[in-house]
Amino acid sequence: MQHDRHFTNAALLARRHAAVARGVGQAHEIFVQKALNAELWDVEGRRYIDFAGGIAVLNTGHLHAGVIAAVKAQLDLYTHTCFQVVAYEPYVEVAERLNTLAPGAFAKKTLLLTTGAEAVENAVKIARAHTGRPGVIAFTGGYHGRTNMTLGLTGKVAPYKIGFGPFPGEVYHALFPNALHGISVEQALHSVELLFKNDIEPERVAAFIVEPVQGEGGFYIAPGEFISGLKALADRYGILLIADEVQTGAGRTGTWFACEQWPVAPDLITTAKSLAGGFPLAGVVGRAEVMDAPAPGGLGGTYAGSPVACAAALAVIDAFEKESLLARSQDMGALLVRALKDMATKVPAIGDVRGLGAMVAIELFEGGDLQRPDAALTKKVVAEAARRGLILLSCGTNGNVIRILVPLTASNALLGEGLAILADSFAAVA
């Protein structure tokens, strides 16, 4: 591997600081030179195990052979026409396949877009068009994007919302159930009822939007009884239920959509991230009559449903089927949870290990005291792991959660190597 001596991490970081807006964060002071499956190498030739997966974008791994082949073939045909001007078959096939994959015994339709935030914004638009109502209820700790509308929905201030208000009106936040931190399902549902009494009458609410597993909020899983209760409220008042699956979707939790594991089907689902294996593609999937509420011209976008990204998405869906990646997600999640629970017996700071499929996290507390979140230790462990060759990400409202989003195509041997680095990192910073 050849390396330009001017392309060091430090030199590139200096150029970055001079050229790139300060508001664009960077978890690690590393610049990638190449990547393959669940490994990457920086510009100085250093190897890393990737437990971040581009923030849940690489469920099929870096440079999956089938995805790359599909993209290369598409590049020889056409790269862009704008689907609203001259349509193309890959967009239609992606929509057909997502309609089939989505849960619910009802007819479905799909809209393709470019980013997760764009999918969430359009889900809100569609819900408002269908119901004729303005209100949207989101939940504390939820993350839905960085655009103005999605920041309004996001239930976490730092660092996302600071300095960017005012946010759109008619957005309200109820409690997300979190047994670890003392919020029961009953309390969460009661907080919705309080909104109906104190802030907005239910007849003016278009939709609830909830993540099946909170992503940036800390990998807390929405209990089935909470979703059932929310759906009962939704049905009582004619409110739609939106599952934000931008981070959970495309097989991360052991089913293609995490809401397949819910006791009820949502009306709309947003998806993005791993849908196209690293190429920008997002979508809204939902009840046909709801999706058809906006008039022609009300939905779309210049780059929405890029043919290159559609080709990649079809290859991703094929890979899941051919390589049994949903079963792999379940097996990987079980392996990770077992290993991390064993690690927790030796590391008192690990106060909780949780996961749904291969969407797994540990939460750190000072001395294991659940009243004392340890963001400082979390930061140290993530930095030490990177120094030892393991890429991790933190999350959570208190900044004390380490999440694992390793590609589902990673081998057990590589998982073991990464987990050993994590254990050594805890020992080093203790």
LOSETOR-58473 format. One record per residue (C-alpha): z, y, x; residue in one letter. Coordinates in steps of 0.5 Angstrom, whole numbers, padded with zeros to 4 digits, always signed. Example, Ala and Ser with C-alpha at 12.3 -4.5 7.8 and 13.67 -1.06 7.14 Angstrom:
REM LOSETOR-58473
+0016-0009+0025A/+0014-0002+0027S/
This chain:
REM LOSETOR-58473
+0000+0000+0000M/-0002+0007+0003Q/+0002+0013+0002H/+0000+0020+0004D/+0006+0023+0008R/+0006+0029+0003H/+0007+0025-0003F/+0015+0024-0002T/+0019+0024-0008N/+0023+0030-0005A/+0016+0034-0004A/+0013+0032-0011L/+0020+0034-0014L/+0019+0041-0011A/+0012+0042-0013R/+0015+0040-0020R/+0020+0045-0020H/+0015+0050-0018A/+0010+0048-0023A/+0013+0045-0029V/+0017+0048-0035A/+0025+0048-0034R/+0026+0045-0041G/+0022+0038-0039V/+0028+0034-0037G/+0027+0028-0032Q/+0032+0022-0031A/+0031+0020-0024H/+0028+0024-0018E/+0023+0019-0017I/+0015+0019-0018F/+0011+0013-0019V/+0006+0011-0015Q/+0004+0004-0019K/+0007-0001-0024A/+0006-0008-0027L/+0010-0011-0032N/+0017-0009-0031A/+0017-0007-0024E/+0015+0000-0021L/+0014+0003-0014W/+0015+0010-0013D/+0010+0014-0008V/+0015+0012-0002E/+0013+0005-0003G/+0020+0003-0006R/+0021-0002-0012R/+0025-0001-0018Y/+0026-0006-0024I/+0024-0002-0030D/+0030-0003-0036F/+0027+0004-0039A/+0020+0002-0041G/+0018+0009-0042G/+0023+0010-0047I/+0021+0004-0051A/+0014+0005-0050V/+0012-0001-0046L/+0015-0007-0050N/+0008-0011-0047T/+0010-0008-0040G/+0006-0004-0035H/-0001-0005-0035L/-0001-0011-0040H/-0008-0015-0038A/-0010-0015-0045G/-0009-0008-0047V/-0012-0005-0041I/-0018-0010-0042A/-0019-0007-0049A/-0018+0000-0047V/-0024-0001-0042K/-0028-0004-0047A/-0027+0002-0052Q/-0029+0007-0046L/-0036+0004-0045D/-0037+0005-0053L/-0034+0012-0055Y/-0027+0016-0053T/-0027+0021-0059H/-0031+0023-0065T/-0025+0025-0070C/-0024+0020-0075F/-0024+0026-0080Q/-0031+0027-0078V/-0034+0021-0076V/-0030+0015-0077A/-0029+0008-0073Y/-0027+0001-0075E/-0021+0000-0070P/-0017+0006-0074Y/-0019+0002-0080V/-0017-0005-0077E/-0010-0002-0074V/-0008+0001-0081A/-0010-0006-0084E/-0006-0010-0079R/+0000-0005-0080L/+0000-0006-0088N/+0000-0013-0087T/+0006-0013-0082L/+0010-0008-0086A/+0016-0011-0091P/+0015-0010-0098G/+0012-0014-0104A/+0007-0008-0106F/+0001-0005-0104A/+0001-0001-0097K/-0003+0004-0094K/-0003+0007-0087T/-0004+0014-0083L/-0005+0014-0076L/-0003+0020-0072L/-0001+0021-0064T/+0006+0022-0063T/+0013+0020-0066G/+0015+0027-0068A/+0008+0028-0072E/+0009+0021-0076A/+0016+0024-0078V/+0013+0030-0080E/+0008+0027-0084N/+0013+0022-0087A/+0017+0028-0090V/+0010+0032-0092K/+0008+0025-0096I/+0015+0024-0099A/+0015+0032-0101R/+0008+0031-0104A/+0009+0025-0108H/+0016+0027-0111T/+0015+0034-0112G/+0022+0036-0109R/+0024+0039-0102P/+0030+0036-0100G/+0031+0031-0094V/+0037+0028-0092I/+0038+0025-0085A/+0044+0023-0082F/+0049+0025-0076T/+0047+0022-0069G/+0040+0021-0071G/+0034+0023-0067Y/+0027+0024-0070H/+0023+0029-0065G/+0023+0035-0062R/+0018+0039-0066T/+0022+0045-0071N/+0022+0040-0077M/+0024+0034-0073T/+0029+0038-0070L/+0032+0040-0076G/+0033+0033-0078L/+0036+0031-0072T/+0043+0030-0072G/+0045+0032-0065K/+0045+0039-0062V/+0046+0038-0054A/+0041+0038-0051P/+0035+0038-0057Y/+0037+0044-0061K/+0040+0049-0057I/+0037+0056-0057G/+0031+0053-0062F/+0034+0055-0069G/+0033+0057-0074P/+0031+0050-0077F/+0027+0049-0083P/+0031+0049-0090G/+0033+0044-0095E/+0035+0039-0089V/+0042+0036-0090Y/+0046+0031-0086H/+0051+0026-0088A/+0055+0021-0084L/+0052+0015-0081F/+0057+0009-0081P/+0060+0007-0075N/+0065+0002-0075A/+0067+0003-0067L/+0068+0010-0068H/+0072+0010-0075G/+0066+0011-0080I/+0066+0006-0085S/+0060+0004-0090V/+0064+0007-0096E/+0065+0014-0092Q/+0058+0014-0090A/+0056+0013-0097L/+0061+0018-0100H/+0058+0023-0096S/+0052+0023-0099V/+0055+0023-0106E/+0059+0030-0103L/+0052+0033-0101L/+0050+0032-0108F/+0056+0035-0111K/+0056+0041-0106N/+0050+0042-0103D/+0044+0040-0106I/+0043+0036-0113E/+0040+0029-0112P/+0034+0031-0117E/+0031+0036-0111R/+0032+0031-0106V/+0025+0028-0104A/+0028+0023-0099A/+0033+0020-0094F/+0031+0018-0087I/+0035+0013-0083V/+0034+0010-0076E/+0035+0002-0077P/+0038+0003-0070V/+0040+0010-0068Q/+0036+0011-0061G/+0038+0017-0058E/+0044+0017-0062G/+0047+0011-0058G/+0044+0004-0061F/+0048+0004-0067Y/+0046-0001-0072I/+0045+0001-0079A/+0049-0004-0083P/+0045-0008-0089G/+0051-0006-0094E/+0050+0001-0092F/+0042+0001-0093I/+0043-0003-0100S/+0048+0003-0102G/+0043+0008-0100L/+0037+0005-0103K/+0041+0004-0110A/+0042+0012-0109L/+0035+0013-0108A/+0033+0008-0114D/+0038+0012-0119R/+0035+0019-0117Y/+0028+0018-0115G/+0029+0019-0108I/+0024+0015-0103L/+0027+0012-0097L/+0024+0013-0090I/+0025+0008-0084A/+0024+0012-0078D/+0022+0006-0073E/+0019+0010-0067V/+0024+0007-0062Q/+0026+0001-0066T/+0018-0001-0068G/+0013-0006-0065A/+0018-0012-0064G/+0024-0009-0060R/+0029-0011-0065T/+0026-0019-0066G/+0022-0017-0072T/+0016-0013-0072W/+0019-0007-0076F/+0027-0007-0075A/+0027-0006-0083C/+0024-0013-0084E/+0032-0015-0083Q/+0034-0010-0088W/+0036-0013-0095P/+0031-0008-0098V/+0024-0005-0096A/+0023+0002-0095P/+0018+0006-0098D/+0015+0009-0092L/+0016+0007-0084I/+0014+0011-0078T/+0012+0008-0072T/+0010+0010-0065A/+0012+0009-0058K/+0010+0001-0056S/+0005+0001-0062L/+0000+0002-0057A/+0003+0000-0050G/+0003+0006-0047G/-0003+0010-0050F/-0001+0015-0055P/-0001+0013-0062L/+0003+0014-0068A/+0003+0012-0076G/+0006+0012-0082V/+0006+0006-0087V/+0008+0006-0094G/+0007+0005-0101R/+0000+0006-0103A/+0001+0010-0109E/+0006+0015-0104V/+0001+0015-0099M/-0004+0017-0103D/+0000+0023-0106A/-0003+0028-0101P/-0010+0031-0103A/-0016+0030-0098P/-0015+0034-0092G/-0008+0034-0093G/-0007+0029-0087L/-0010+0028-0081G/-0011+0031-0074G/-0016+0032-0069T/-0013+0027-0064Y/-0010+0023-0069A/-0012+0015-0069G/-0015+0016-0062S/-0020+0010-0062P/-0018+0009-0055V/-0011+0008-0057A/-0013+0004-0063C/-0016-0001-0059A/-0010-0001-0055A/-0006-0002-0061A/-0010-0008-0063L/-0009-0011-0056A/-0001-0010-0057V/-0001-0014-0064I/-0005-0019-0061D/-0001-0020-0055A/+0005-0021-0060F/+0002-0026-0063E/-0001-0030-0057K/+0005-0029-0053E/+0011-0030-0058S/+0014-0024-0056L/+0018-0023-0063L/+0021-0030-0061A/+0022-0027-0054R/+0025-0021-0056S/+0031-0025-0060Q/+0032-0029-0054D/+0032-0024-0049M/+0037-0020-0053G/+0041-0026-0054A/+0041-0027-0046L/+0043-0019-0045L/+0048-0019-0050V/+0052-0025-0047R/+0051-0023-0040A/+0054-0016-0041L/+0059-0019-0045K/+0061-0023-0039D/+0060-0017-0035M/+0065-0013-0040A/+0071-0018-0038T/+0070-0016-0031K/+0069-0008-0032V/+0075-0005-0037P/+0070+0001-0038A/+0065-0003-0042I/+0068-0002-0049G/+0063-0005-0053D/+0056-0009-0052V/+0051-0009-0058R/+0044-0010-0060G/+0039-0012-0065L/+0034-0016-0061G/+0032-0014-0055A/+0035-0007-0056M/+0041-0007-0053V/+0047-0002-0050A/+0054-0002-0047I/+0058+0004-0049E/+0063+0006-0043L/+0070+0009-0044F/+0076+0011-0040E/+0080+0005-0038G/+0077+0002-0044G/+0080+0007-0049D/+0076+0008-0055L/+0078+0015-0056Q/+0076+0017-0049R/+0068+0017-0048P/+0067+0016-0041D/+0060+0020-0040A/+0062+0022-0032A/+0062+0014-0031L/+0056+0013-0035T/+0052+0018-0031K/+0055+0015-0024K/+0053+0008-0026V/+0046+0010-0028V/+0045+0014-0021A/+0048+0008-0017E/+0043+0003-0021A/+0037+0007-0019A/+0039+0008-0012R/+0040+0000-0012R/+0033+0000-0015G/+0034-0001-0023L/+0032+0004-0028I/+0036+0005-0033L/+0037+0011-0039L/+0044+0013-0042S/+0044+0016-0049C/+0049+0017-0055G/+0052+0023-0058T/+0058+0023-0052N/+0053+0021-0047G/+0057+0015-0045N/+0052+0009-0047V/+0047+0006-0043I/+0041+0003-0046R/+0037-0003-0044I/+0029-0003-0046L/+0026-0007-0041V/+0019-0010-0043P/+0019-0016-0047L/+0015-0019-0042T/+0020-0019-0036A/+0022-0026-0034S/+0029-0028-0034N/+0029-0028-0027A/+0028-0021-0027L/+0033-0020-0032L/+0038-0023-0028G/+0036-0019-0022E/+0037-0013-0026G/+0044-0015-0029L/+0046-0016-0022A/+0044-0009-0020I/+0048-0006-0026L/+0054-0010-0024A/+0054-0008-0017D/+0053-0001-0019S/+0059-0001-0023F/+0063-0004-0017A/+0060+0001-0013A/+0063+0007-0017V/+0069+0004-0019A/
